[in-house]
Amino acid sequence: MIVTEITLCSTLALVSVATITDLRSRRIPNWLVLPFLVLGPAIAAFSGGIGGMKHSLLGVLAATLIMGPFHLAGVTPGTTRQ
């Protein structure tokens, strides 16, 4: 139960900081996103076992497969948002 509350509070904090940063400077820095990208599968493994980590890593893989070709072509989310 505590893991769920910590996860919810930290995610809410991340989204709040990302929203404020995005509204002020129109970008979300990598230092804000990358720790959660690494910690997400770890927390999923802790709370959901191997199955939770598997689902989390599949989500990371899906995002990489969707966004990867755009990034390789030089089109980043920041350039498409103008």
Contact map, one row per residue, 1 for C-alpha under 8 A:
1111100000000000000000000000000000000000000000000000000000000000000000000000000000
1111110000000000000000000000000000000000000000000000000000000000000000000000000000
1111111000000000000000000000000000000000001000100000000000000000000000000000000000
1111111100000000000000000000000000000000000000100000000000000000000000000000000000
1111111110000000000000000000000000000000000000000000000000000000000000000000000000
0111111111000000000000000000000000000000000000000000000000000000000000000000000000
0011111111100000000000000000000000000000001000000000000000000000000000000000000000
0001111111110000000000000000000000000000000000000000000000000000000000000000000000
0000111111111000000000000000000000000000000000000000000000000000000000000000000000
0000011111111100000000000000000000000000000000000000000000000000000000000000000000
0000001111111110000000000000000000000000000000000000000000000000000000000000000000
0000000111111111000000000000000000000000000000000000000000000000000000000000000000
0000000011111111100000000000000000000000000000000000000000000000000000000000000000
0000000001111111110000000000000100000000000000000000000000000000000000000000000000
0000000000111111111000000000000000000000000000000000000000000000000000000000000000
0000000000011111111100000000000000000000000000000000000000000000000000000000000000
0000000000001111111110000000000000000000000000000000000000000000000000000000000000
0000000000000111111111000001000100000000000000000000000000000000000000000000000000
0000000000000011111111100000000000000000000000000000000000000000000000000000000000
0000000000000001111111110000000000000000000000000000000000000000000000000000000000
0000000000000000111111111111000000000000000000000000000000000000000000000000000000
0000000000000000011111111111000000000000000000000000000000000000000000000000000000
0000000000000000001111111110000000000000000000000000000000000000000000000000000000
0000000000000000000111111100000000000000000000000000000000000000000000000000000000
0000000000000000000011111110000000000000000000000000000000000000000000000000000000
0000000000000000000011111111000000000000000000000000000000000000000000000000000000
0000000000000000000011101111100000000000000000000000000000000000000000000000010000
0000000000000000010011000111110110000000000000000000000000000000000000000000000000
0000000000000000000000000011111110000000000000000000000000000000000000000000000000
0000000000000000000000000001111111000000000000000000000000000000000000000000000000
0000000000000000000000000000111111100000000000000000000000000000000000000000000000
0000000000000100010000000001111111110000000000000000000000000000000000000000000000
0000000000000000000000000001111111111000000000000000000000000000000000000000000000
0000000000000000000000000000011111111100000000000000000000000000000000000000000000
0000000000000000000000000000001111111110000000000000000000000000000000000000000000
0000000000000000000000000000000111111111000000000000000000000000000000000000000000
0000000000000000000000000000000011111111100000000000000000010000000000000000000000
0000000000000000000000000000000001111111110000000000000000000000000000000000000000
0000000000000000000000000000000000111111111000000000000000000000000000000000000000
0000000000000000000000000000000000011111111100000000000100000000000000000000000000
0000000000000000000000000000000000001111111110000001110110000000000000000000000000
0000000000000000000000000000000000000111111111000000100000000000000000000000000000
0010001000000000000000000000000000000011111111100000100000000000000000000000000000
0000000000000000000000000000000000000001111111111001100100000000000000000000000000
0000000000000000000000000000000000000000111111111111110000000000000000000000000000
0000000000000000000000000000000000000000011111111000000000000000000000000000000000
0011000000000000000000000000000000000000001111111001000000000000000000000000000000
0000000000000000000000000000000000000000000111111111100000000000000000000000000000
0000000000000000000000000000000000000000000111111111100000000000000000000000000000
0000000000000000000000000000000000000000000010011111110000000000000000000000000000
0000000000000000000000000000000000000000000010011111111000000000000000000000000000
0000000000000000000000000000000000000000100110111111111100000000000000000000000000
0000000000000000000000000000000000000000111110011111111110000000000000000000000000
0000000000000000000000000000000000000000100010000111111111000000000000000000000000
0000000000000000000000000000000000000000000000000011111111100000000000000000000000
0000000000000000000000000000000000000001100100000001111111110000000000000000000000
0000000000000000000000000000000000000000100000000000111111111000000000000000000000
0000000000000000000000000000000000000000000000000000011111111100000000000000000000
0000000000000000000000000000000000000000000000000000001111111110000000000000000000
0000000000000000000000000000000000001000000000000000000111111111000000000000000000
0000000000000000000000000000000000000000000000000000000011111111100000000000000000
0000000000000000000000000000000000000000000000000000000001111111110000000000000000
0000000000000000000000000000000000000000000000000000000000111111111100000000000000
0000000000000000000000000000000000000000000000000000000000011111111100000000000000
0000000000000000000000000000000000000000000000000000000000001111111110000000000000
0000000000000000000000000000000000000000000000000000000000000111111111000000000000
0000000000000000000000000000000000000000000000000000000000000011111111100000000000
0000000000000000000000000000000000000000000000000000000000000011111111110000000000
0000000000000000000000000000000000000000000000000000000000000000111111111000000000
0000000000000000000000000000000000000000000000000000000000000000011111111111000000
0000000000000000000000000000000000000000000000000000000000000000001111111111000000
0000000000000000000000000000000000000000000000000000000000000000000111111110000000
0000000000000000000000000000000000000000000000000000000000000000000011111110000000
0000000000000000000000000000000000000000000000000000000000000000000001111111000000
0000000000000000000000000000000000000000000000000000000000000000000001111111101100
0000000000000000000000000000000000000000000000000000000000000000000001100111111100
0000000000000000000000000000000000000000000000000000000000000000000000000011111110
0000000000000000000000000010000000000000000000000000000000000000000000000001111111
0000000000000000000000000000000000000000000000000000000000000000000000000011111111
0000000000000000000000000000000000000000000000000000000000000000000000000011111111
0000000000000000000000000000000000000000000000000000000000000000000000000000111111
0000000000000000000000000000000000000000000000000000000000000000000000000000011111
